[in-house]
Structures are given as C-alpha cells and as structure tokens.
C-alpha cells in the first residue's frame, strides 16, 4: 500500500465509501422495528464486512501480480494459463468469501439485544 499513487488511494477510499453507503441504506431499511443495540451491532457488522471484502480483493490482486512477476521471466509460455487460472480462482474465492461474510452479517442481524 505504500507505493500506491494518490489516485489509487482515492479509488480505494471511494470504493469503501460506496459499499459503506449501500450497507447503511440497507441498514436503514431493516432497522425500522429493531432496537438501538441491534441496529448498532448490525451496522458495525455490515461496515466490517464491506471493509474485509475490499481488503480481500486488494490482497488477492497483489498476490496475482506477484505470481505474474515470478512466472514471466522463468516460464513465459505459462503466463496466459496462469491468468486464466488466477482469474477463475479470484472469482470463485471472492464469491465464496462474500457468502461467508454476509452469512455473518445475517447472523448479527438475527441477534436481538
């Protein structure tokens, strides 16, 4: 994260803000009959889920780029297959990770204080 340009930092911040905003709109729609503590707990779980999601994508992309820089000088013919495999792995990994995170968020909303 140190060698990111200011535009990349701005992009990450705007992604966090938009996901947090969507989570808070969703939170407002669901908390009409909930107590304050339940709304607070669900809100924190939603924001934490959004931040973990973005962090996972950043780490996955950095790992893929590191793998590419390792493979390119040694096995240049394997680079297209690596990118196909890495893309499929990221898509499925992010999907499954999102399912786990939002299951935790749903369980947080089911907890009544």
C-alpha positions in Angstrom: 0.0 0.0 0.0 3.0 2.3 0.4 3.8 2.5 -3.3 0.3 3.3 -4.3 -0.4 6.6 -6.1 -2.8 9.1 -4.7 -5.3 8.2 -7.5 -5.2 4.6 -6.3 -5.7 5.6 -2.7 -8.7 7.7 -3.8 -10.2 4.8 -5.7 -9.9 2.5 -2.6 -11.5 5.2 -0.4 -14.4 5.8 -2.9 -15.0 2.0 -3.0 -15.1 1.8 0.8 -17.4 4.8 0.9 -19.8 3.4 -1.7 -20.0 0.0 -0.2 -20.5 1.5 3.3 -23.2 3.8 1.9 -25.1 0.9 0.4 -24.7 -1.1 3.6 -26.1 1.9 5.6 -29.1 2.3 3.3 -29.8 -1.4 3.6 -29.4 -1.0 7.4 -31.9 1.9 7.5 -34.5 -0.2 5.6 -34.1 -3.2 8.0 -34.0 -1.3 11.4 -37.5 0.2 11.5 -38.6 -2.1 14.3 -35.1 -3.0 15.7 -33.7 -1.7 19.0 -30.8 0.7 19.0 -28.3 -2.0 20.1 -29.4 -4.4 17.3 -29.1 -1.6 14.8 -25.6 -0.7 16.1 -24.4 -4.3 16.1 -25.8 -4.9 12.6 -24.3 -1.6 11.3 -20.8 -2.4 12.6 -21.1 -6.0 11.2 -22.1 -4.5 7.8 -19.3 -2.0 7.7 -16.7 -4.6 8.8 -17.9 -7.0 6.1 -17.5 -4.3 3.4 -14.0 -3.4 4.6 -13.0 -7.0 4.8 -14.3 -7.6 1.2 -12.3 -4.8 -0.2 -9.2 -5.8 1.7 -9.6 -9.4 0.3 -9.7 -8.1 -3.2 -6.6 -5.9 -2.7 -4.6 -8.8 -1.2 -5.8 -11.2 -4.0 -4.8 -8.8 -6.7 -1.3 -8.2 -5.1 -0.8 -11.9 -4.9 -1.7 -12.4 -8.5 0.7 -9.7 -9.6 3.5 -11.2 -7.5 2.8 -14.6 -9.1 2.9 -13.0 -12.6 6.3 -11.3 -11.9 7.6 -14.7 -10.7 6.4 -16.6 -13.7 7.1 -14.2 -16.5 10.9 -14.4 -16.5 11.0 -18.2 -15.8 8.1 -19.7 -17.7 6.8 -17.1 -20.2 4.7 -19.7 -22.0 2.7 -20.4 -18.9 1.6 -16.8 -18.3 -1.8 -17.0 -20.2 -2.8 -20.2 -18.4 -1.8 -18.6 -15.1 -4.0 -15.6 -15.7 -6.9 -17.9 -16.7 -6.5 -19.9 -13.5 -5.9 -16.9 -11.3 -9.0 -15.1 -12.7 -11.2 -18.1 -12.1 -9.8 -18.6 -8.6 -10.4 -15.0 -7.7 -13.9 -15.0 -9.0 -14.9 -18.2 -7.1 -12.9 -17.1 -4.0 -14.5 -13.7 -3.8 -17.9 -15.2 -4.3 -17.5 -17.8 -1.5 -15.9 -15.2 0.8 -18.8 -12.8 0.2 -21.2 -15.6 1.1 -19.4 -16.2 4.4 -19.2 -12.5 5.3 -22.9 -11.9 4.6 -23.9 -15.0 6.5 -22.1 -13.5 9.5 -23.9 -10.2 8.9 -27.3 -12.0 8.7 -26.5 -13.8 11.9 -25.6 -10.5 13.5 -29.0 -9.1 12.5 -30.7 -12.1 13.9 -29.2 -11.4 17.3 -31.7 -9.3 19.4 -30.5 -7.3 22.4 
